[in-house]
């Protein structure tokens, strides 16, 4: 494994110290590493050498990026997510020059794995062009041993803490990085305020969530679960057919009203990081009343999804990774956006009213093959936000980044590295 000529350029990463830790380990392996920072949060979380501040207007970023790639002789570009404008522009420039693009994302199998791919993630992933037959053929080269999937998320407080700290630093450094524009619609100050509000209201929301979940589970009625996402998340924003989450709510409630048996109920489960920037509950109540569904539509604020999935009859989502928790349980699943797991063998393509009337079950054997393929390729044990999760991730991911073949190619070639066993990492 040769690293003497590898030169890595990092852009923006997950909130917290993980990118900095990753850069240090790459240097220890013999590579050269730089990081471009666009705000004070980026600078605070990259305290070591190799920091390059970008303070110009974002319109000049594409030209500056090409200059950096050329002048530093960059061989590898490292991103967290590939759809925010500065990342998409950099990835295009890098790929045009034969530079390897390493993309990290939240795990397709959350929460105890993260996603590492080359070229793109989510709707830009290599998985989007693969068939289940391709994956099953690659799996013939290994001895399959399926680890158990944890039924619950890790502690979200760490994610919220690093997010609040990051946005606080960004706000404090506004005068230094005057031209910084966040890739989301809200200002940095608004983002910071929402993070703090969510942290302070966690006890209230937890009680509210427990009461709502208890009412549903003790209600004795069949129900279908709608898994909601963050409207500003890249998966929803860039890989779905909806302009807003309200559009998805309207589709689901209308389809439920037309197709579901009259004694069935519908439960909307909010994302664990939902912060109230979208008025979900008022919209759900309005649409339920409009379709005569009072008393049959419920809303659960954030939290863990396992309890609700265990008793559900089916699940619908745009393209949430939580859809895989439904498939793991053998539940019928209908998704509407581009998703790496949207294989016809186990994701329904029925019209929504027909799905609520009589949902088709997934081929569970086919899904197990798909899940095993992910665990042997793009899913790495660990996490970005806890010290334990970062240590677990670093033990494997640097070797994967330095390897000549990406994880998909390595499995096809029969040279895939052995994977770390799953332990509690959050």
LOMAR-42107 format. One record per residue: z, y, x of N, C-alpha, C in turn. Coordinates in steps of 0.2 Angstrom, whole numbers, plus 5000, padded with zeros to 4 digits. Layout:
// LOMAR-42107
ZYXZYXZYX
...
//
This chain:
// LOMAR-42107
500049945004500050005000500050065004
499550105005499450165009499650225005
500050265008500250325005500150385009
499950375016499850435020499450495018
498950475014498450525012498550545005
499050515001499150534994499550604994
499250644990499450714989499550724981
500150724979500250734972500450804969
500150824964500250894961500550874954
501150894953501550894947501450954943
501350954936501351004931501951004927
501951014921502551014917502850944915
503450934915503750864914504250864908
504550814907505150814902505650854904
506050884899506650924900507150884904
507350924909507850884914507650874921
507950834925507850824932507350774934
507050734929506750674931506150684935
505750734934505150744938505350764945
505850804946506150814953506350754956
506650704953506850644956506250604958
505750604953505150564955504850594961
504750654962504450684967504750674974
505450674974505850654980505650584982
505650534977505550464979504850454982
504350494979503650494981503650514989
503950564990504050594997504350545002
504850504999505150455003504650395005
504150385000503650335001503150365006
503150425008502650445013502150495010
502150505003501650555000501850625001
501350675000501550745000501550764992
502050804990502150824983502250894982
501850924977501950994975502050994968
502351054965502451064958502251134956
501851134951501751204948502151214943
502551274943502951294938502751354934
502851354928502551414923503151454920
503751434922504251474919504951454923
505451494921506051484925506351414924
506251384918506451314917506151264922
505551274923505151234928505451234935
505651304937505951314943506651284944
507051294939507751264939507751194940
507251154937507251084937506851054943
506651104947506251084953506551124959
507151104961507551154966507351144973
506951084975506751074981506151104984
505851084989505251114992504651094988
504051124989503451114986503351144979
503751194978503651234972503151284972
502651284967502151344967502151374960
502351434960502451474954501751504952
501651494945501051524942501351574937
501151634939501451694935500851734932
500251714933499651754930499551734923
499051774920498851764913498551684912
498751654907498451584906497751574906
497351634905496651624905496351614912
496751634917496551614924496751554926
497151514922497351444924496851394926
496351384923495751344925495551354932
495351414933495151434940495651424945
496251444944496851434948496951354950
496951314944497051244945496551214950
495851234949495351204953495451224961
495751284962495851304968496451264971
496951254967497551214970497251144971
496951114967496651044968496251044975
495851094976495451094982495851104988
496251164988496551184994497051134997
497451104992497951054994497650984995
497050974994496750914995497150854990
497250874984497550834979497250774977
497550714978497250654976497550624969
498150654967498450634961498750684957
498650694951498950744946499450704941
499950734941500550704937500750754931
500650724925500850764919501350724914
501650764910502050734904501650764898
501250714895500850734889500250764892
499650744889499050774891498650814886
498950844881498650884876498750954876
499350974879499451044879498951084884
498751144882498151164885498151164893
498651184896498651184903498551114906
498851064903498750994905498050974904
497750984898497150964896496650994901
496651054902496251084907496251054914
496851044916496951014923496750944923
496850904918496650834918495850834918
495550874915494750884915494550894922
494850944925494650964932494750914937
495350884936495450824941494950764940
494850744934494450684933493750704935
493550764934492850784937492750774944
493350784948493350774955493550704958
493650664953493850594955494650584957
495050634954495750634956496050594950
496550544953496850504948497350544944
497350544937497850574933498350524930
498950544932499550504929499850534923
499850504918500150534912500750494909
501350534909501950504906502050534899
502350484895502450504888503150464886
503350484880503850444877503650374875
504050324875503850264875503450244868
502950204869502650174863503150124859
503550094863504050054861504750084862
504950134859505550174860506150134857
506750144860506850204865507050174872
506950114873507150084879506650074884
506050104883505450104887505150174887
504850194892504350254892503650234894
503250274892502450264893502250294900
501850254904501550274910500850244909
500350294909499650274909499250314914
498650294916498250334920497650364915
497450424916496850454912497050484905
497550454901497750484895498250444891
498550474886499050434882498850454875
499250414871499150424864498450414862
498150464858497450454856496950464862
497150474868496750474873496850414878
497250374876497450314880496850264880
496850224886496350174886496450114881
497050114878497150064873496750074867
496550144865496150154860495450124860
495250104866494550064866494649994867
495249964866495349894867495449854861
495149794861495249754855495849704856
496149684851496649634852496449574856
495749554855495549494859495549514866
495349574868495449594875496149584878
496649604874497349604876497549524876
497349484872497549414872497249384877
496649394879496249364885496649384891
496949444892497249464898497949434898
498249414893498949384893498849314894
498349284894498249214896498449204903
498449254907498549244914499349244916
499749264911500449264912500849214908
501449204910501849164906502249204901
502149204895502349254890503149244889
503549294889504249294888504449354885
504549354878504649414875505349434875
505449494878506149524877506349544870
506949544868507149574861506949654861
506749674856506749744855507349774852
507649824855508249854852508149884845
508649874841508549894834508649974833
508950004838509150074837508950114843
508950184842508850234847509450244851
509250274857509850294861510150354859
510550384863510950444861510550504862
510350534856509950594856510250654859
510950654860511250714862511050734869
510850684873510650704880509950734880
509450714875508850744874508950814872
509350824867509450894865509850934870
510250914874510550954879510050984884
509650934887509150954892508651004889
508450994882508051034879508351104878
508951114876509251174875509351214882
509551174887509651204894508951234896
508451194895507751214898507551274894
507551274888507351334884507751394885
508451384887508851444889508651474895
508451424900508151454907507551484906
507051464902506451494901506551564898
507051574893507151634890507451684895
507851664899508151704904507651724910
507151684911506651704916506051744913
506151764907505551794904505251854909
505651894912505451954915505051924922
505251874924504951844931504251814929
504251774923503651744921503351774915
503151834915503051874909502451844905
501951814909501351794906501451714903
502051684903502051624901502051614893
501651574891501551564884501751484882
502251474878502351404876501751374873
501751304873501151274870501251264862
501851284860501951274853502051344850
502051354843501951414839502551454840
503151434840503751474841503851504848
504151554848504351584854504851544858
504951564864505451524868506151534865
506351594863506951614860507051574854
506551574850506651534843506751454845
506351434850506551364852507251354854
507451394858508151394861508651394855
508551444850509051444845509051384840
508451354839508451294835508751234839
508651224846509051174849509751184849
510051244849510751254849511051244842
510651264837510851254830510851184828
510351144831510451064830511051034833
511151054839511751034843512451044839
512451104836513051124833513151094826
512551084823512651054816512650974816
512650944822512550874822513150834818
513750854818514250824814514150834807
513850884804513750894797513150854795
512650854799512050814798512150744798
512650724803512850654803513150624797
513650664794513950654788513450644782
513050694782512550704776512050634777
511850624783511450564784511750494782
512350484783512750424782512850424774
512950474771513050474763512350454760
511850484763511150474760510950404761
511050374767510850304768511250264764
511950274763512350234759512150224752
511950284749511750284742511050244742
510650244746510050214746510150134747
510550114752510650044753511050014747
511450054744511850024739511550034732
510950064732510650084725510350014722
510249964726509949904723509249914720
508849964723508149964720507749954726
507149924725506649914730506349984732
506249994739506050064741505550054747
505150104748504650104753504850164758
504750154764504950204769504350244772
504450314771503950354774504250384781
503950374786504250394793503950454795
504350514795504050574796504050594804
503650634806503650654813503750734814
503750754820503850824821503150854820
503050914816502450944815502150964821
502550994826502251024832502150974838
502350904836502250854841501450844843
501350824849500650814851500250764847
500650704845500350654841500150674835
500550714831500350744825499850794825
499950844830499550904830498850884832
498750834837498050824840497750754838
498150714835497850644834497950624826
497950674822498050654815497550694811
497450674805496950714800497250774796
497950784797498250834793498350894797
498350954793498451014796499151034796
499551004792500251014792500650954789
501250944790501650894787501650894780
501650954777501650954770501050924767
500450924770499850884768500050814768
500350784773500550714773501050694767
501550744766502050734760501650724754
501150774753500750774746500350714745
500050684751499650624750500150564748
500650554752501150504751501450504744
501650564742502050564735501550554729
500950584730500350574725500150494725
500050464730499950394730500450354728
501050364729501650334726501650334719
501550394716501650404709501050364705
500450364709499950324705499950254706
500250224712500250154713500850114713
501450144714502050104715502250084708
502550024708502950004702503450054700
503550064693504050114691504750104693
504950044695505650034697505750044705
505150054708505250064715505350144717
505650144723505850214725505550224732
505550294734505150314740505750354744
505750334751506250364755505850394761
505950464762505750504768506250504773
506050474779506550474785506250534790
506650584791506450634796506550614803
506150644807506250624814506950644817
507150604822507850624825507950694827
507350724830507350794833507150844828
507050824822506850874817507350934817
507150994817507551054818507551104812
507151084807507151134801506651184801
506151184807505651234807505151224801
505151164799504651154793505151134787
505051164781505551154775505351084772
505551034775505350964772505650954765
506350964765506750944759506450984753
506351054753506151084747505451064745
505051044750504351024748504350954745
504750914748504850844745505050854737
505550894736505850904730505350934725
504950984727504451014723503850964721
503650924726503150874725503350814720
503950794721504250744717504250764710
504550824709504550854702503850864699
503350884703502650894701502350824698
502550774701502350704699502750664695
503350694692503750664688504150604691
504350614697504750564701505450584703
505750624699506450644700506850584700
507350574704507750524705507550464709
506850464710506550404714506350424721
506450484723506250504730506850534733
506950504739507550524743507350544750
507850584753507650614760508250594764
508150574770508650554775508550594781
509050634783508950684789509050644796
508550634800508550614806508950544807
509250534813509650474814509250414816
509550354815509250294817508850264811
508350234813507950204807508050134805
508350094810508450024809508750004802
509250034800509650024794509150024788
508750084788508250094782507750044782
507450024788506849984789507149904787
507749894788507949824787507849804779
507949854775507849834768507249864764
506849894768506249924765505649874763
505249884759504749844757504049854761
504049914763503449934767503550004770
503150024775503250084778502550124779
502550194778501950234779502150284785
501650304788501750354793501050384795
501050444799500450474801500250424807
500650434813500550394819501150384823
501750384820502350384823502450314827
502750324833502850264837503350214833
503750244829504250204825503950154820
503250164819502850114815502950054818
503050044825503049984828503749944826
504249984825504849954823504749914816
504349944812504149914805503749844807
503249854811502849794813503249734816
503749754820504149704823504549664818
504749704812505049664807504649634802
503949634803503449604798503349644792
503549704792503349744786502649774786
502349774780501749804779501749884781
501249904785501249974788500550004786
500550064784499950104783500050164787
499550174792499650244796498950274795
498950344796498350384794498050424800
498450424806498150454812497950404817
497650434823497550394828498150364832
498250304832498850274835498650214839
498950204845498750154849498950084846
499350074841499450014838499050004832
498650044830498250044824497649994824
497849924825497449874825497349844818
496749824816496649804809496949734808
497149704813497549634812498249644809
498549704810499249714808499349784805
498849824804499049884801498549894795
498749904789498449904783497949964783
497349954780496850004779496750024771
497249994767497150004760497250074758
496850094752497050164749497750164748
498050224748498750234748499050214741
498750224736499050204729499050124729
498450094732498450024732498949994737
499050024742499550004747500250004744
500450054740501150054737501150004731
500549984728500549934722500649864725
500349844730500349784733500149784741
500649804745500449814752500249744756
499749744760499649684763500049674769
500249614771500749604776500349594783
500649614788500349614795500349544797
499849534802499849464806500349474811
500949444810501449454815501349424822
500949364822500849334828500349384832
499849414829499449464832499849514835
500349544831500749594833501149574839
501449514839501749494845501349494852
500749474851500249484857500149554859
500049594854499949664856500549694859
501149684857501749704859501949684867
501749614868501849584874501349624879
500749634877500249674881500549734883
500849774879501149844881501749834886
502149784885502749774889502449754896
501849724897501649704903501249754907
501149804903500649864906501049934906
500949964900501150034900501850054899
502250004896502950014894503350004900
503750054903504250044908504950054906
505350004908506050004906506350074909
506750114905507050174907506950224903
507150284905507150344900507250414905
507050464902506950534905507650564905
508050554900508550604899509250584901
509450524902510050494905510050474912
510550484916510550464923510350394924
510650344919510550274920509850264918
509550294913508850284911508350304917
508550364920508050384926508150334932
508650314933508750264939508350204937
508350174931507950114929507250124930
507050184928506350204928506050214935
506450244939506250254946506150194950
506550144948506550074952505850044951
505450064946504750034945504150074946
504250134943503650174942503350204948
503650214954503350244960502850194963
503050124963502650074965502050074961
502150084954501550074949501050134951
501350194952500950254954500550244960
500850214965500550204972500050144972
500050104967499650044967498850064966
498450024969497750044969497450034962
497749994958497449974951497950004946
497750034940498250044935498549984932
498949994927499349934924498849894920
498349914917497949874913497449834918
497249874923496749834928497149784931
497749794933498149744937498249684933
498449694926498549634922497849594922
497349624921496649594920496449554927
496749584933496549554939497049504941
497549494937498149444939498549474944
498649534946499049564951499649604948
499749604942500249644939500949624942
501349684943501949674946502449644941
502949604943503449584938503849644936
504049634929504449694926505149684926
505549744926506249734926506449714919
506949674919507249654913507649714909
507549704902507849764898508649754898
508949814900509649824899509749884896
510449904894510549964891510450024896
509950064895509850114899509850184896
510150194890510250264888511050274887
//
